[in-house]
Structures are given as C-alpha cells and as structure tokens.
Amino acid sequence: MKNSTEQRLIDIELKLVSLEDTVQSLNEQVYEQGRQLDELRALCRLLVARLEESAGHVPAVAAVDERPPHY
C-alpha cells in the first residue's frame, strides 16, 4: 500500500493535470471570442460606412404640418 505522502503527491499531480486541461480549454474559448469580436468590429465598421454612404441618398422628409397637394 502506498504511504500517505505518495498518495497526496499523486492527488496533486492529478489535480494539476485537470487544471492544465481547464486552462487550455479556457484559452481556446478566449481566443475564439477574440476572433468573434474582431469579426463583429469589422461588421460594425462596414455597417457604419454603408449607413454614412446611404445618408446622402435619403430623400428629405416633408414637414408634418404640410397639407397634401389635393387639399
């Protein structure tokens, strides 16, 4: 039978392996989220540019108090 010190060392090593796996998984998630943020930022820039471009093509809105021509 293993002594308690050896068993404790084994337990610590197992926990370390588990923590290393968790850190690796979290790193992958952070990387993926960073990539998604980059894509969203690029999309926002594109949408802002399109909005600014189309702002010049929007017809002026008639005044609310103005009577229609058939009156």
MODELLER restraints for C-alpha pairs under 7 A, 6 or more apart:
rsr = mdl.restraints
at = mdl.atoms
